[in-house]
Amino acid sequence: MLEKIKQMLKVNASKTPQHIHVDLDEDIILDLNHLSMRFGGLIAVNDLSIQVRRGEIFGLIGPNGAGKTTVFNCITQFYKPTSGDAYFRGKNGNTIRLNDVKVHDVIKHGIIRTFQNVELVWELTVLQNLMVANTTKYHHIITRSFLHTPKMFQENQAIAAKALGILESLGLAIYKDVSPYGLPYGIRKKIELARTLMADPELIILDEPAAGLNDKETDELAETIKKIRDEYQTTIFLVEHDMPLVMGISDTVGAINFGKLIAVGTPKQIQENEAVRLAYLGSD
């Protein structure tokens, strides 16, 4: 039985997408090239081209129904784009065409996503919630769990230490031994962000991270996001309706409407852009 599992893992590993050459600037980590997504006659994403640079916080904004979450779904391959390409380049310099990646394999390439709703396991402690998110050695854990080897216990100890270190760096260690159930919503949001770091992500995609938070919690979340970017040297790509949050932490902001890019630039440039104003406020 163990040999069969090992063989299956080898077969799956051999099916990883091939590295490709794309003429991108060296600091580009994500490139959306003429991306479109149609649902029958509805065009949710319309010929969208965006580049995200490594180490930046990129905010994507737009009115309700503009196609922001659909963009995220195309990047993470929950939806396969109707046309266009999504390219991702890891730290080793290799570029992957995300269109060719299966949705459950996207995380293996260094991309991890959160959703609008907090998804934590109430039956586990906060520390355990982070530990179960460690996927980088998942195939080792499967095979060794059948034999209960000393190596498995060593790995568990290493994972626990890693999780504790992340909690400590984000000021969450005091909650490590309690269930997240009943904790303030703002704390649960931070725990979810902490959990993303267990996968050693190169790109973290945040879908409305401030949804449901009060002003104080939103301010604390903003500091946490910047801390994660700076201390863990990762890139943040977020969709958010809270304009003070987006404009306060983003290095670059892209604005879309009806699935089409209408402006991209610094927060100040976006705030002064007439097309963005019209998209949000309409014409007189």
FILUM-454849 format. One record per residue (C-alpha): y negated, x negated, z; residue number from 1. Coordinates in steps of 0.25 Angstrom, whole numbers. Each point is the difference from the previous one (the first is absolute). Example, Ala and Ser with C-alpha at 12.3 -4.5 7.8 and 13.67 -1.06 7.14 Angstrom:
// residues 2
+-------+-------+-------+-----+
|     v |     u |     w |  nr |
+-------+-------+-------+-----+
|    18 |   -49 |    31 |   1 |
|   -14 |    -6 |    -2 |   2 |
+-------+-------+-------+-----+
END
This chain:
// residues 284
+-------+-------+-------+-----+
|     v |     u |     w |  nr |
+-------+-------+-------+-----+
|     0 |     0 |     0 |   1 |
|   -10 |   -11 |     4 |   2 |
|     3 |    -8 |   -13 |   3 |
|    -3 |    13 |    -8 |   4 |
|   -13 |     2 |     7 |   5 |
|    -4 |   -15 |    -3 |   6 |
|     4 |     2 |   -15 |   7 |
|    -9 |    13 |    -1 |   8 |
|   -12 |    -8 |     6 |   9 |
|     2 |   -11 |   -10 |  10 |
|     0 |    10 |   -12 |  11 |
|   -12 |     7 |     5 |  12 |
|    -7 |   -14 |     2 |  13 |
|     3 |    -4 |   -14 |  14 |
|    -8 |    13 |    -5 |  15 |
|   -13 |    -5 |     4 |  16 |
|   -11 |     1 |   -10 |  17 |
|    -3 |   -12 |    -9 |  18 |
|   -13 |    -8 |     3 |  19 |
|   -10 |     1 |   -12 |  20 |
|   -12 |    -7 |    -4 |  21 |
|   -13 |     8 |     0 |  22 |
|   -14 |    -6 |    -3 |  23 |
|    -6 |     3 |    14 |  24 |
|   -10 |    -8 |     8 |  25 |
|     7 |    -8 |    11 |  26 |
|    -6 |     8 |    11 |  27 |
|     5 |    14 |    -5 |  28 |
|    11 |     6 |     8 |  29 |
|     0 |    14 |    -6 |  30 |
|    -3 |     4 |   -14 |  31 |
|     0 |    14 |    -5 |  32 |
|    -1 |     0 |   -15 |  33 |
|    -3 |    13 |    -8 |  34 |
|     8 |     8 |    10 |  35 |
|     2 |    14 |    -3 |  36 |
|     8 |    11 |     7 |  37 |
|     2 |    14 |    -6 |  38 |
|     7 |    12 |     6 |  39 |
|     2 |     9 |   -12 |  40 |
|   -14 |     3 |    -5 |  41 |
|    -7 |    -5 |    13 |  42 |
|    -5 |   -15 |    -1 |  43 |
|     0 |    -5 |    15 |  44 |
|    -3 |   -14 |    -4 |  45 |
|    -8 |    -3 |   -13 |  46 |
|     1 |   -14 |    -6 |  47 |
|    -4 |    -7 |    13 |  48 |
|    -2 |   -15 |     1 |  49 |
|    -2 |    -6 |    13 |  50 |
|     2 |   -14 |     5 |  51 |
|     1 |    -3 |    15 |  52 |
|    -2 |   -15 |     5 |  53 |
|     8 |    -7 |    10 |  54 |
|    -5 |     1 |    14 |  55 |
|   -10 |    11 |    -2 |  56 |
|    -1 |    14 |     5 |  57 |
|    -1 |     9 |   -12 |  58 |
|    -5 |    15 |     3 |  59 |
|     4 |    11 |   -10 |  60 |
|    -9 |    12 |     1 |  61 |
|    -2 |    13 |    -8 |  62 |
|    -1 |    15 |     3 |  63 |
|    12 |     9 |     4 |  64 |
|    10 |     0 |   -12 |  65 |
|    -6 |   -12 |    -7 |  66 |
|    14 |    -7 |    -1 |  67 |
|    -1 |   -10 |    12 |  68 |
|    14 |     3 |     6 |  69 |
|     6 |     1 |   -14 |  70 |
|    -5 |   -15 |    -3 |  71 |
|     7 |    -4 |    13 |  72 |
|    13 |     7 |    -4 |  73 |
|    -1 |    -7 |   -14 |  74 |
|    -1 |   -14 |     7 |  75 |
|    11 |     3 |    10 |  76 |
|     9 |     6 |   -12 |  77 |
|     1 |    13 |     7 |  78 |
|    -5 |     5 |   -13 |  79 |
|     3 |    -8 |   -13 |  80 |
|   -13 |    -1 |    -8 |  81 |
|     0 |     8 |   -13 |  82 |
|    -7 |   -12 |    -6 |  83 |
|    -6 |   -13 |     3 |  84 |
|     4 |   -11 |    10 |  85 |
|    -1 |    -4 |    14 |  86 |
|     2 |   -15 |     3 |  87 |
|     1 |    -7 |    13 |  88 |
|     0 |   -15 |     3 |  89 |
|     6 |    -6 |    13 |  90 |
|    -4 |   -12 |     7 |  91 |
|    10 |    -9 |    -8 |  92 |
|    -8 |     4 |   -13 |  93 |
|    10 |     8 |    -6 |  94 |
|    -4 |    13 |    -6 |  95 |
|     8 |    13 |     0 |  96 |
|    -2 |    12 |    -9 |  97 |
|     1 |    11 |    11 |  98 |
|     4 |    10 |   -11 |  99 |
|    14 |    -7 |     0 | 100 |
|     2 |     1 |    15 | 101 |
|     8 |    10 |     7 | 102 |
|    -8 |     8 |    10 | 103 |
|     9 |    -5 |    12 | 104 |
|    -2 |   -15 |    -5 | 105 |
|   -15 |     0 |     0 | 106 |
|    -1 |    -5 |    14 | 107 |
|     9 |   -12 |    -3 | 108 |
|   -11 |    -5 |    -9 | 109 |
|   -10 |     0 |    12 | 110 |
|    -7 |    14 |    -2 | 111 |
|     1 |    10 |    12 | 112 |
|    -7 |    14 |     1 | 113 |
|    -4 |     9 |    11 | 114 |
|    -2 |    15 |    -2 | 115 |
|   -10 |    10 |     5 | 116 |
|    10 |     5 |    11 | 117 |
|     4 |   -10 |    11 | 118 |
|    16 |    -2 |    -1 | 119 |
|     5 |    -6 |    12 | 120 |
|    13 |     2 |     7 | 121 |
|    -2 |     7 |    13 | 122 |
|    14 |    -3 |     6 | 123 |
|    -3 |   -15 |    -1 | 124 |
|   -10 |    -9 |     8 | 125 |
|   -12 |    -5 |    -7 | 126 |
|     6 |   -14 |    -1 | 127 |
|    13 |     6 |    -6 | 128 |
|    -9 |     8 |   -10 | 129 |
|    -5 |   -14 |    -5 | 130 |
|    14 |    -6 |     0 | 131 |
|     7 |    10 |    -9 | 132 |
|   -11 |    -3 |   -10 | 133 |
|     5 |   -14 |    -2 | 134 |
|     6 |     1 |   -14 | 135 |
|     0 |   -14 |    -4 | 136 |
|    13 |    -4 |     5 | 137 |
|     7 |    14 |    -1 | 138 |
|    12 |    -5 |    -8 | 139 |
|     3 |   -10 |    10 | 140 |
|     0 |    10 |    11 | 141 |
|     9 |    10 |    -7 | 142 |
|    11 |   -11 |    -2 | 143 |
|    -1 |    -6 |    13 | 144 |
|     0 |    13 |     8 | 145 |
|    14 |     3 |    -4 | 146 |
|     4 |   -13 |     7 | 147 |
|   -10 |     0 |    11 | 148 |
|    -2 |   -15 |    -2 | 149 |
|    -9 |    -9 |     9 | 150 |
|    -9 |    -1 |   -12 | 151 |
|    -3 |    15 |     0 | 152 |
|    -5 |    -1 |    14 | 153 |
|    -8 |   -12 |    -3 | 154 |
|    -7 |     7 |   -11 | 155 |
|    -2 |    12 |     9 | 156 |
|    -7 |    -9 |    10 | 157 |
|    -9 |    -6 |   -11 | 158 |
|    -4 |    14 |    -5 | 159 |
|    -3 |     5 |    14 | 160 |
|    -9 |   -13 |     2 | 161 |
|    -7 |     2 |   -14 | 162 |
|    -3 |    15 |     4 | 163 |
|    -5 |    -4 |    14 | 164 |
|    -9 |   -10 |    -6 | 165 |
|    -6 |    10 |   -10 | 166 |
|    -2 |    10 |    11 | 167 |
|    -7 |   -10 |     9 | 168 |
|    -9 |    -5 |   -12 | 169 |
|    -5 |    15 |    -2 | 170 |
|    -2 |     3 |    15 | 171 |
|    12 |     9 |     0 | 172 |
|    10 |    -7 |     9 | 173 |
|    -2 |     9 |    12 | 174 |
|     7 |    11 |    -8 | 175 |
|    12 |    -8 |    -4 | 176 |
|    10 |     7 |    10 | 177 |
|    -5 |    14 |    -2 | 178 |
|     3 |    10 |   -10 | 179 |
|   -12 |     3 |   -10 | 180 |
|     2 |    14 |     3 | 181 |
|   -12 |     5 |     8 | 182 |
|    -9 |   -12 |    -3 | 183 |
|   -14 |     2 |    -5 | 184 |
|     0 |     2 |   -15 | 185 |
|    -9 |   -12 |    -2 | 186 |
|    10 |    -9 |     7 | 187 |
|    12 |     6 |    -9 | 188 |
|    -8 |    -3 |   -12 | 189 |
|    -2 |   -15 |     5 | 190 |
|    15 |     0 |     3 | 191 |
|     3 |     4 |   -15 | 192 |
|    -9 |   -11 |    -5 | 193 |
|     7 |   -10 |     9 | 194 |
|    13 |     5 |    -5 | 195 |
|    -4 |    -4 |   -14 | 196 |
|    -1 |   -14 |     4 | 197 |
|    15 |    -1 |     3 | 198 |
|     3 |    -1 |   -15 | 199 |
|   -10 |   -12 |    -2 | 200 |
|    -8 |     8 |   -10 | 201 |
|    -9 |    -6 |   -11 | 202 |
|    -6 |    13 |    -3 | 203 |
|    -2 |    12 |    10 | 204 |
|    -3 |    13 |    -7 | 205 |
|    -7 |    10 |    10 | 206 |
|    -1 |    15 |    -3 | 207 |
|   -11 |     6 |     8 | 208 |
|     2 |    -8 |    12 | 209 |
|   -11 |     6 |     8 | 210 |
|     5 |    14 |    -2 | 211 |
|     0 |     8 |    13 | 212 |
|    -8 |   -11 |     8 | 213 |
|   -13 |     2 |     7 | 214 |
|   -12 |    -9 |    -1 | 215 |
|     4 |   -10 |    10 | 216 |
|    15 |    -1 |    -5 | 217 |
|    -5 |    -2 |   -14 | 218 |
|    -9 |   -11 |     5 | 219 |
|    12 |    -7 |     7 | 220 |
|     9 |     2 |   -12 | 221 |
|   -11 |    -7 |    -9 | 222 |
|     1 |   -12 |     9 | 223 |
|    15 |     0 |     0 | 224 |
|     0 |     1 |   -16 | 225 |
|    -9 |   -12 |    -1 | 226 |
|     8 |    -8 |    11 | 227 |
|    13 |     3 |    -8 | 228 |
|    -7 |    -5 |   -13 | 229 |
|    -6 |   -13 |     7 | 230 |
|    11 |    -4 |     9 | 231 |
|    12 |     4 |    -8 | 232 |
|    -6 |    -5 |   -14 | 233 |
|     4 |    13 |    -7 | 234 |
|    -7 |     9 |   -10 | 235 |
|    -4 |    14 |     4 | 236 |
|    -1 |    12 |   -11 | 237 |
|    -5 |    13 |     7 | 238 |
|    -3 |    14 |    -4 | 239 |
|   -10 |     7 |    10 | 240 |
|    -9 |    11 |     1 | 241 |
|    -8 |    -6 |    11 | 242 |
|   -11 |    -6 |    -7 | 243 |
|    -6 |    -8 |    12 | 244 |
|    14 |    -6 |     2 | 245 |
|     2 |    -4 |   -15 | 246 |
|   -14 |    -5 |    -2 | 247 |
|     0 |    -8 |    13 | 248 |
|    13 |    -8 |    -2 | 249 |
|     2 |     0 |   -15 | 250 |
|    -3 |   -13 |    -8 | 251 |
|     2 |     8 |   -13 | 252 |
|    -1 |    15 |    -3 | 253 |
|     6 |     8 |   -12 | 254 |
|    -4 |    14 |    -2 | 255 |
|     8 |    10 |    -9 | 256 |
|    -2 |    14 |    -4 | 257 |
|    10 |     9 |    -7 | 258 |
|     9 |   -13 |     0 | 259 |
|    -9 |    -8 |    -8 | 260 |
|    -8 |   -12 |     5 | 261 |
|   -15 |     2 |     1 | 262 |
|    -5 |   -12 |     7 | 263 |
|     5 |   -12 |     8 | 264 |
|    -9 |   -10 |     8 | 265 |
|    -5 |    -4 |    13 | 266 |
|    -2 |    11 |    10 | 267 |
|   -15 |    -1 |    -2 | 268 |
|     2 |     1 |   -15 | 269 |
|     9 |    13 |     1 | 270 |
|    -9 |     6 |    10 | 271 |
|   -12 |    -1 |   -10 | 272 |
|     9 |     4 |   -12 | 273 |
|    -5 |    13 |    -7 | 274 |
|    13 |     3 |    -6 | 275 |
|     7 |     0 |    14 | 276 |
|   -12 |     8 |     6 | 277 |
|     3 |    11 |   -11 | 278 |
|    15 |     0 |     3 | 279 |
|    -2 |     3 |    14 | 280 |
|   -12 |     8 |     0 | 281 |
|     0 |     6 |   -14 | 282 |
|   -13 |     2 |    -9 | 283 |
|   -12 |     8 |     4 | 284 |
+-------+-------+-------+-----+
END
